Structures are given as C-alpha cells and as structure tokens.
Amino acid sequence: MIFGFCLYEQRQYHLNKNKSVISSNLLELHICGTFFTDLLYLLDGRFSQLHTFHVNIIFFHCTTSTIHSREKLPNLRYFSLHSNTGLHNYDESIVPLLHRMLNLEKLDLQLVVHRNKGFINGNDFKEDIINNMSRLNKFTFNIRLFNYLPNQTNILSNENIQCKFKDFKSNEIISCVDYFQEKQYSYCHIYSYPYRMNYYDNISNNFPGGLFKNVHRVSLFDERSFEHEFFIQIQKSFPFMKELTVINAKPQKNKLYRKSKNDNQYLSIIKYPHLTELCLLQAHDDYVEQFLLDTDVFMPNNVHLIVYYQAMKRVTENFTRHATRVNCAKLASVSLLDTYKFIKPVKDYFPRADKH
C-alpha cells in the first residue's frame, strides 16, 4: 500500500500517542507540510512494515522529551527528509532518529541547519550516519549550515571540508565556506553532486561555479561587493534562472574604474533570458543601476521588478535618466515599495509595466 497526504497548520490529521492511526500493511508514505513531532509519531511503530518514507517538514520544534520512541525501524529502506525551515537541534533530533534506521539503503537529506558547534563534515556523517547503516548504498544530501560559534577563528576552511569527504568515493561532494564578519557567523553549503534542487540560495563571491540547468530560483548574498564578472558567472551557471534576489549593501568597487576607462564596450552584457522576477529590495543602488543600464544588462520583456521607490528615484534621477530608460521600458510589472501612488513621471517611465 502507498499513501500520501499533507499536514498543514489546521491539522487535518491529529496524530497522538495512543496510535489511533495504525496500518500493518502500509509500505510507502509521502507527507508534505508537516511538523517534526508528527514525523516522530508516525515512526512510533504504528506503521511497522513501512519500507519507503518521504517527508517535507515545515516546522521544527523538538525537545528531548518529544523523542519518546527509541524503537528500531528495521523494515525502512528509503528515507527522504526535506525542509527549508531552520533546524536548531540537528544533533539532538535528526541524528537519534537516523540511528533507528539500521537497515536503510537510501538516504536523502535536504536541510537548513543552525549550529553552535562547528560545521557538519564527512567525519560527522561517517560517525553519526554511515557507520550505523551497514546496508546504506546511496546517500544524497544538500546541507546549508549557519554556524554561530563565538570564536570564528578556528572554523574549517573549504579545503579542510573537502579533505574530510575524501572517503566518499561514490559521490562527488561540493562545498563552499564563507565567514561573514559583520554578522558574526560562518556559513557552509555542502551537497552531493549532481545538484537536484530547483533553487540555490545564499550564493556569495566564493561560489565554486558549475552548471545547474534545473535551478530556477537564485538568491545572492555577501558582505563583499558583487562585480560585473560575478553576474556573468551566475549567467553561465544558471542558464534557466527565472527568479533572482540580490542582497548586498556594499557598493561595487569597479564601477567608477569602468566608467573612467570607458570599459563598458569591452564587457560582456549580462543576459538572463528566462528571468521573470528580480528582487532588489536589499541591494545597494549600484546593483539597481546595473540591472537598469542596457549597456550592462539585457533585460527580457516579461520581468517583474521589486525595488524601493527611493532607490529607483535616485538611480533614474527622478525618472528622467535616459541611460536607464530602455530597460525600464521593457519591464512587464514593477513593485515600488514605500510609495502610495504613481505620479505621472513614474507612469511614463514604465510604459509597459503594471504598477503595484
């Protein structure tokens, strides 16, 4: 028997400790939009023959008292756990859960982890997962980890991380490590290649590159400036990108140099041909300007731009600047935040766009 359903906040299904929902012949279960506590209740023995379990978590909140079952799950062969919600107790919740799956053959983890004890690396995976699963033959993962250790001087480098995955012969492991001094945290993204998600978040200047044809949503973040060449790299790596968010408060360093040398004619024009949404709410004016200059960026005709009104006013010189008019005229829609109405000069500057 195969069964799938969604558990949302209205709690359409109530799962409790008295095992009111029991099935001895359920073999495969798919659940989306559930809480981590529901996952634990579902694995408390009520589905004793469960072979394959796919689950998407929307909320992690778990104490040691919640993890009431230590019962092994000998029949479970394939477990997939996905979540874009921040997980703050990976070592206390996920690791003990996986220790119950002693006969697992396939494991897939897609998690966002917040931790105060350093990065998760190959040694951790071997000690906490692989060494406890003698039948495991396929382990895929995509882990984004935010590390808040008070002392960030001893964080592992990207080379250290790669070294600790050297025994993973059956997988190519990609890693990227960043340290953000202003916000006082370090970040490590590790995943097994090929990358299978349709989004790629928190890309910085340390992005290792690669080709990601299945990725449609991208977000960029750094405390160092993004230069023109970086956006060219994004173009090459994500040829089918539809949504782009830029988060960077630092001005571009090479902008004035390019202008003084009149180098724009020698730079490749950035082209995102499939782009439909561009969010620049947390971007410095330099990035707003870059995307609005047709000498820098070729703007498709169906883009929805999300930006602050004051930023647009500055960059377009109160909606009169000729150099930014071409790309603004191409916009399909524009959301100008912090303004209540569109005055006539603004409307004229976006002749095609629906205004919000």
Buried (B, 14 or more C-beta within 10 A) or exposed (E): EEEEEEBEEEEEBEBEEEEEBEBEEBBBBBBBBBBBBBBBBBBBBBBBEBBBBBBBBBBBEBEEEEBEBEEEBEEBBBBBBBBBBEBBBBEEBBBBBBBBBBBBBBBBBBBBBBBEEBBBBBEBBBEBBBEBBEEBEEBBBBBBBBBBBEEBEEBBEBEEBBEBBEEBEEBEBBBBBBBBEEEEBBBBBBBBEEBBBEEBBBBBBBBEEEEBEBBBBBBBBBBBBBBBEBBBBBBEBBBBBBBBBBBBEBEBEBBEEBEEEEEEEEBEBBBBEBBBBBBBBBBBBBBBBBBBBBEBBBBBEBBBBBBBBEBBBBBBEEBEBEBBBBBBBBBBBBBBEEBEEBEEEBEEBBEEBEBE
